[in-house]
């Protein structure tokens, strides 16, 4: 289990001290980062994106969601992606899709392990 994937104590504090709300937030954030979720366009950014304002909005939102769910590794990847988009480094942003997927998977595995192996 990767300790950098989720800060469980911070996530609980951010959820008002409620483990149930913490878990809802974490599950909700993972759903938004799924391949069919709202943030899915961030996984496949082309070298010449057609909707840059949307991608910048989504990347900014992704940073905030990862921060709110106390997922520091995912937050760091999202910040890098956001910076690439802001600086016009679209090829670098496109390459970040793999890192984003990998970190999402680390978070998912951490959640499964934390919950005792349920999926």
VEXPA-684293 format. One line per 5 residues: number of its first residue (from 0); their letters; for each residue x, z, y of N, C-alpha, C, CB. Coordinates in steps of 0.05 Angstrom, whole numbers, plus 5000, padded with zeros to 4 digits. Each point is the difference from the previous one (the first is absolute). Glycine has a CB too. Layout:
// VEXPA-684293
NUM = A = X Z Y X Z Y X Z Y X Z Y | ...
//
This chain:
// VEXPA-684293
0 = XXXXX = 5017 5000 4977 4983 5000 5023 5018 5000 5025 4963 5024 4975 | 5032 4957 5043 5017 4998 5024 4990 5019 5021 5009 4952 4989 | 5007 5067 5019 4993 5020 5020 4994 4988 5027 5027 5034 4975 | 4985 4943 5031 4995 4987 5025 4974 4984 5002 5050 4998 5005 | 4937 4999 4972 4975 4984 5000 4977 5013 5015 5015 4981 4957
5 = XXXXX = 4981 5045 5037 4978 5015 5013 5010 5028 5005 4964 4972 4978 | 5032 5037 5046 5005 5028 5007 4973 5015 4997 5038 4989 5033 | 4958 5022 4943 4974 5011 4993 4992 5023 5018 5009 4987 4953 | 5009 5030 5055 4994 5022 5018 4991 4990 5027 5033 5029 4976 | 4982 4952 5035 4993 4989 5026 4973 4985 4998 5049 4995 5012
10 = XXXXX = 4947 4991 4967 4975 4985 4996 4976 5020 5000 5024 4964 4974 | 4980 5059 5014 4979 5020 5000 4995 5011 5028 5011 5011 4952 | 5011 4994 5062 4997 5010 5028 4985 4980 5017 5043 5027 4995 | 4965 4947 5002 4987 4979 5016 4970 4997 4992 5044 4977 5003 | 4949 5032 4973 4972 4998 4991 4985 5026 5006 5014 4968 4964
15 = XXXXX = 4997 5048 5054 4986 5024 5008 5002 5022 4979 4970 4973 5026 | 5050 5025 4956 5003 5021 4980 4984 4995 4975 5010 5031 5036 | 4976 4947 4962 4983 4994 4977 5013 4981 4981 4960 5008 5029 | 5046 5001 4947 5011 4982 4980 4981 4977 4993 5026 5038 4981 | 4948 4967 5019 4981 4979 4994 5001 4978 5022 4971 5033 4976
20 = XXXXX = 5030 4975 5049 5001 4980 5022 5027 4986 4999 4969 5028 5028 | 5053 4987 4966 5026 4988 4997 4999 4977 4980 5022 5044 5012 | 4966 4962 4965 4999 4980 4978 4983 4976 5009 5005 5037 4966 | 4973 4968 5048 4984 4977 5010 5016 4983 5019 4959 5028 4995 | 5056 4984 5023 5017 4985 5019 5020 4983 4985 4994 5036 5035
25 = XXXXX = 5020 4977 4946 5020 4985 4985 4988 4977 4984 5026 5042 4996 | 4952 4963 4991 4986 4978 4985 4991 4978 5019 4985 5033 4965 | 5005 4975 5058 4991 4980 5020 5022 4983 5010 4964 5031 5013 | 5059 4982 4993 5023 4985 5010 5010 4981 4978 5013 5038 5031 | 4989 4971 4944 5008 4982 4979 4981 4977 4996 5022 5039 4978
30 = XXXXX = 4953 4965 5026 4980 4978 4998 5005 4980 5022 4966 5031 4980 | 5040 4978 5044 5005 4981 5023 5026 4984 4995 4977 5032 5031 | 5042 4980 4954 5025 4986 4994 4998 4984 4974 5024 5036 5024 | 4953 4963 4963 4998 4986 4974 5002 4969 5006 4971 5037 4980 | 5033 4948 4998 5002 4971 5004 4975 4988 5011 5032 5000 4962
35 = XXXXX = 4945 5013 5036 4975 4991 5011 4992 5016 5024 4986 4985 4955 | 5030 5033 5054 4993 5018 5022 5004 4987 5027 5012 5038 4971 | 4980 4976 5049 5001 4991 5028 5029 4992 5008 4960 5029 5011 | 5060 4985 4979 5027 4995 5008 5015 4980 4982 5000 5046 5017 | 4986 4941 4965 5011 4981 4982 5015 4977 5014 4964 5011 4968
40 = XXXXX = 5027 4980 5055 5015 4978 5014 5030 5007 5005 4957 4986 5020 | 5049 5040 4981 5028 5008 5006 5018 4994 4976 4982 5036 5030 | 5007 4959 4947 5017 4995 4976 5010 4971 4999 4974 5035 4976 | 5015 4948 5040 5007 4971 4999 5000 4988 5028 4981 4997 4953 | 5039 5010 5062 5002 4990 5028 5018 4975 4999 4994 5046 5020
45 = XXXXX = 4995 4932 4990 5015 4975 5000 5021 4999 5023 4959 4977 4980 | 5061 5005 5017 5020 4998 5021 4989 4992 5027 5032 4989 4964 | 4944 4999 5036 4987 4993 5025 4971 5009 4998 5031 4960 5008 | 4964 5066 4996 4973 5011 4996 4980 4988 5019 5020 5042 4984 | 4956 4952 5005 4979 4988 5016 4985 5020 5017 4996 4964 4966
50 = XXXXX = 5003 5061 5025 4985 5020 5015 5018 5025 5006 4956 4984 4978 | 5063 5012 5039 5019 5021 5006 4986 5025 5011 5035 4965 5008 | 4946 5032 5011 4987 5024 5010 4987 5017 4978 4992 4976 5043 | 4996 5011 4938 4988 5015 4977 5021 5014 4984 4963 4967 4998 | 5059 5020 4996 5021 5012 4984 5013 5024 5015 5009 4955 4978
55 = XXXXX = 4994 5042 5048 5011 5022 5015 4981 5024 5001 5026 4967 5028 | 4948 5027 4974 4980 5021 5000 5000 5014 4973 4972 4975 5033 | 5029 5009 4945 5000 5012 4973 5025 5016 4995 4972 4962 4984 | 5051 5028 5025 5025 5015 4995 5000 5026 5016 5024 4957 4991 | 4965 5043 5033 4999 5024 5016 4981 5020 4986 5009 4974 5043
60 = XXXXX = 4968 5016 4947 4981 5017 4986 5013 5011 4974 4962 4974 5019 | 5053 5010 4968 5013 5009 4975 5019 5023 5005 4996 4953 4982 | 5019 5046 5040 5018 5022 5006 4984 5026 5004 5032 4968 5022 | 4946 5030 4993 4984 5024 5006 4987 5011 4974 4991 4982 5046 | 4999 5000 4937 4987 5009 4976 5020 5014 4981 4967 4963 5004
65 = XXXXX = 5057 5025 4993 5020 5013 4983 5009 5027 5012 5016 4954 4986 | 4985 5048 5040 5007 5025 5013 4978 5021 4995 5027 4975 5035 | 4948 5017 4969 4977 5018 4996 4998 5010 4971 4977 4976 5038 | 5032 5007 4943 4999 5008 4972 5025 5014 4991 4969 4962 4992 | 5050 5042 5027 5026 5014 4993 5015 4985 4979 4980 5044 5013
70 = XXXXX = 5023 4930 4990 5014 4982 4982 5025 4990 5014 4957 4987 4975 | 5065 5029 5027 5022 4992 5017 5014 4974 4992 5006 5048 5008 | 4997 4947 4966 5012 4975 4991 4984 4976 5009 5020 5024 4961 | 4954 4977 5035 4983 4978 5008 4999 4997 5030 4972 5008 4959 | 5028 5014 5055 5001 4999 5029 5026 4986 5010 4973 5043 5002
75 = XXXXX = 5049 4963 4986 5026 4988 5008 4999 4970 4995 5024 5042 4989 | 4966 4949 4989 4998 4971 4994 4981 4987 5020 5009 5008 4951 | 4969 5005 5055 4981 4989 5020 5012 4998 5028 4962 5019 4972 | 5054 5001 5035 5014 4999 5026 5019 4977 5001 4995 5050 5004 | 5020 4945 4975 5018 4978 4999 4985 4973 5003 5032 5027 4971
80 = XXXXX = 4946 4971 5014 4984 4976 5001 4989 4996 5028 4988 5005 4952 | 5002 5016 5060 4989 4999 5028 5022 4990 5019 4967 5037 4989 | 5057 4974 5008 5022 4992 5018 5007 4970 4996 5018 5047 4998 | 4982 4944 4977 5006 4972 4995 4980 4982 5014 5020 5012 4956 | 4954 4995 5042 4980 4984 5013 5002 5001 5031 4970 5009 4961
85 = XXXXX = 5036 5015 5049 5002 5003 5029 5024 4984 5011 4979 5046 4996 | 5042 4952 4988 5025 4986 5009 5000 4971 4992 5024 5043 4996 | 4954 4947 4992 4999 4972 4993 5017 4992 4976 4991 4991 5047 | 5016 5029 4937 5016 4995 4975 4981 4996 4977 5040 5027 5018 | 4947 4950 4981 4978 4996 4981 5010 4996 4972 4974 4980 5036
90 = XXXXX = 5050 5008 4960 5010 4998 4973 5007 5027 4989 5019 4955 5011 | 4992 5063 5005 5005 5027 4992 4974 5015 4993 5042 5000 5028 | 4938 4995 4989 4974 5013 4996 4988 4990 4973 4992 5003 5050 | 5011 4971 4945 4990 4990 4974 5014 5012 4977 4989 4958 5023 | 5037 5047 4979 5015 5012 4978 4992 5029 4996 5038 4969 5010
95 = XXXXX = 4951 5044 5011 4991 5028 4997 4976 5003 4982 5018 5008 5046 | 4968 4971 4948 4977 5002 4982 5007 5012 4973 4981 4960 5022 | 5042 5033 4967 5009 5011 4975 5006 5030 5002 5019 4956 4988 | 4995 5052 5034 5005 5028 5004 4975 5016 5004 5044 4988 5021 | 4937 5000 4992 4974 5013 5005 4985 5005 4973 4997 4978 5046
100 = XXXXX = 5003 5001 4937 4987 5003 4974 5015 5021 4983 4986 4952 5002 | 5040 5048 4998 5016 5019 4984 4994 5028 5009 5035 4965 4993 | 4965 5040 5033 4995 5027 5010 4971 5009 4994 5034 4993 5036 | 4947 4988 4967 4972 5007 4993 4999 5008 4970 4983 4968 5035 | 5031 5018 4948 5000 5007 4972 5013 5027 4994 5002 4951 4990
105 = XXXXX = 5019 5055 5025 5013 5027 4997 4980 5022 5008 5046 4980 5010 | 4939 5015 5012 4980 5020 5009 4979 5002 4978 5009 4989 5049 | 4981 4989 4941 4979 5001 4980 5009 5015 4975 4983 4957 5016 | 5042 5038 4975 5010 5014 4977 5003 5030 5005 5024 4959 4986 | 4984 5048 5039 5002 5028 5007 4973 5014 5000 5040 4988 5028
110 = XXXXX = 4940 4998 4981 4973 5011 5000 4990 5004 4971 4990 4977 5044 | 5015 5004 4939 4992 5002 4972 5014 5024 4987 4992 4950 4997 | 5034 5052 5008 5015 5022 4988 4991 5027 5011 5040 4970 4995 | 4954 5032 5031 4991 5024 5013 4973 5009 4988 5024 4987 5042 | 4960 4994 4951 4973 5006 4990 5000 5003 4969 4980 4976 5038
115 = XXXX = 5043 5025 4951 5002 5005 4971 4997 4976 4983 4983 5043 5009 | 5023 4933 5001 5000 4976 4984 4974 4985 5000 5033 5022 4973 | 4947 4987 5041 4976 4984 5001 5004 4976 5018 4972 5041 4993 | 5013 4938 5002 5004 4976 5017 4978 4995 5018 5026 4981 4965
//
